[in-house]
Amino acid sequence: MPHYVVLGNWTDQGIQNVKDSPKRFDRVKDLAAKFGGRADVYITMGQYDFVGVMEMPNDEAVMQLVLQMGAQGNGRTTTLKAWTPEEATKVLAKLQ
């Protein structure tokens, strides 16, 4: 299953209601499961306020998830598709 890393920052609304973030993260996990995947979300320090690590069935499913959560207005995200070392090795082996 494809892997994704979601980097996020609170919006003004999101930081004002930061105490609700555990509930929001539970909704992310539930929604990921509904779309056939799984998600772990971490509060972070530094450039990003939170990071999601996801396994989702395809790009469309992760796009639905982040758009649905983003529409609530609590955070802005950047989504990265990630490859495991094993997956990357297969791709790199094809280089000429």
URJOGI-V629150 format. One line per field, one symbol per residue. ss: DSSP state (h for helix, s for strand, l for the rest). phi: phi as a letter, one per 40 degrees, with the letter a starting at -180 (. if undefined). burial: I if it has 24 or more other C-alpha atoms within 12 Angstrom, else O. A space follows every 50 residues. Layout:
ss=???
phi=???
burial=???
This chain:
ss=lssssssssslhhhhhlhhhhhhhhhhhhhhhhhlllsssssslllllls ssssssllhhhhhhhhhhhhllllssssssssllhhhhhhhhllll
phi=.cbabbcbbccdccccbccccdcccccccccdcccgbaabbbcbbhcbca bbbbbbcacccccdccccccccgcabbbbbcbbcdccccccccccb
burial=OIIIIIIIIIOOOIOOOOOOIOOIIOOIIOIIOOIOIIIIIIIOOOOOII IIIIIIOOOOIIIOIIOOIIOOOIIIIOIOIOOOOOOOOOOOOOOO
